[in-house]
Amino acid sequence: MGHHPSTKNTACSGRVASCFTLPTPMLVHVLSYLQPAQRLGSAALVCKAWREAANAATSSIAYLFDYADYDASSRQLASMTAWLERGAAQQVTSIDLHCGWGEDECDFGEVYLPLQQLGKLRTLKLVSLDLLKEPLPGTSSSSSSVAGINPLAAMSSSLTALELWDVTLPSFDSMPELFRCMASLSKLQRLELTSVRTEPPAHDYTVRITRRREGSCSSAYTCTLADALCQMPQLTRLRLDEQTECQLRWKHSPGPMGAAIAGLQQLQQLELCDLDAAEAEPHMLFRRLPASITRLLVTRAHVNFTHTETPGLATLTALRELFLTGVLGVDPAVLSSCASSLTQLAVGQAWDDRSLSSMVRVLPQLQQLQCLLLSHSPYGNDDPAAPAPQLPADDCALLLSPAKLTSLTLRDIGLAPGGTKRLFTANGGALRALGITFFNPRQQHTPPLTRSDLGSLVKAWPQLQHLQLIGAVAEAPAAAAVAAAAAAAWPQPADEGVASDDDDDAAYESDADEQADAAAAAAPAMRAGWCTLQQLTALTSLRAGSREMGDAALQELAALTRLKSLSLQQCINVTAVGVLQLTRLTGLTSLDVYDTDEKGWSEEALGTISKRGILLERKASQPLWQQLYNLCRDHNIDCVQELLEQQEQLVERQAQQLKVQALQLGELQGAQLRIKQLEQQLAAALAGPAPRMTRSKSRKGNADPQRPAQPTLQMAVAAAGAPAVAAAATAGGHA
């Protein structure tokens, strides 16, 4: 408990009693709710007790460098460094610093950290930063680094997680020195190295690649990382990305690295990327793998995963998540060892119809599978403009054969004719997320779905919560049919200077039946569109789009009022009028509209609002729909006027339709009144005295002389009201 300054004579002087009388633990708890910049800035300057409480409340530092205010961000980082050097570094357990790119891709933020004083640090994460060896000029900090001393030695017994993403470390003379210092981190459990370097990255990409191939890969550099991994027996997560090129690409055989990874007996998550040098034989990394691995991710690798080249996969009996994307190939037989445990599977390669069918036929064995992603990801020199592979129709139903499957995604993979119907009729009661996407604009493909198929999709999986249909729905033919039907449904304008208002009313009333029939014929085509998805009551997230999608499709999407997140891609024909329709989605919290074309939107489309995309998030002060309306109004005021005109025309058409329905309702009411009168006449006839009949007529007609003839309701209606009933039935059908 610390001693706090007293507040004498507060009652006499009229001052309000301060919170200095709060116990130190309570003051620390109160200050912990402030942001680190406020806590270490204004609050720490109040007094010594507050400064101590602010320091005690700051065991975790998280900061996002803002390039929009570069000077202020630099000053705050310098203040943080000075605060650490004043003795607060001994109580910090977590540091997380993020810095976005500046005007240049290689323009990073700069920060200095007194590493030798962070004795209790457990987590260190740096993203897009330059970690300086000396403090910035003009700051009051003083360097505490000493040549020849390992700066990571102070945290060797405490650091459990080290994540470096796109970071330059000039505080280390070379990469071998960095790995030598990392070898002292024996307690490390999580290691992620993504594009780590000791020299600033070259601005020219060609120079950058040349430096990676030649300058960085020295003989002393090859096995240092493998040696460091051998000193980390507690490692449970390992990610090696672009910076591992020198270890695994050009001049290094991955044998020592593979042996080091195989020795990590507690490793559970392994992620390796950019293994695309054939001469390095990267498949050697997968000769032996720890049996404890539950998650394996490999991307952009010159590896063909088979039993002969990668036998280590056969030992992964506890594997639950397997992601192999951008690889040479995957033999479905390698999945047999983990068939009983695998819950997530993603495979991306250059598929053909045969290999795709072979992979799908293995799915019935994976009964624990919950998430499945199949992607056509050509590797190396494969032609990206080649036609998309198609899954045979007979195999489409096998996609949903795992009983626990909740997510299915197909990327740049088509379905053979008849495959969509097979897919809709398959069992998918657990499915919650569906994605059929085509992202490659140069790829030749036929959309597997039509607008009418959306209705079948809704009936097959009414429980869907997330849906992705990008380039997967044929818009143009159905849209033309709907437009033609809609044109036939509404009356055409009369010729100029021919008919008067009375003539128009008479002609309108005479054509009421034809218009009603046309509207009834157009209704199914208009309903069989994107608005059909409003029947998915659980749908909250939608990603859709195609080059044929226009304002009419956006108007249909505006009916999905339950959506929380909406993303539209490849929509090169939408205009501000169509985007303005989305303001009806008042529950949206995220909206993303962008074009994948390098040229961006034209002026006729959304070029007046944005050249490439619209990205909005819901704010506490302003809902998303209001932000979208203001954006369209400020950049293209004509779209608001055009939308108002369209809505006026819509109101007029609805008024005309109501008029037709009123006429039909009047005819129906008249027919019902006539039927009621007939029923009253019939009841009166039944209640009256029985007519007398002669014996001769009774004998002639073989009727009972004591029982009068009883007319039936059907006979009376048929005799007196048949035209009225027919008119009523016709009017009821139109109504």
Summary of the structure (lengths in Angstrom):
residues: 735
radius of gyration: 37.3
end to end distance: 81.7
largest distance: 138.4
contacts: 2249
relative contact order: 0.03
helix: 43%
strand: 17%
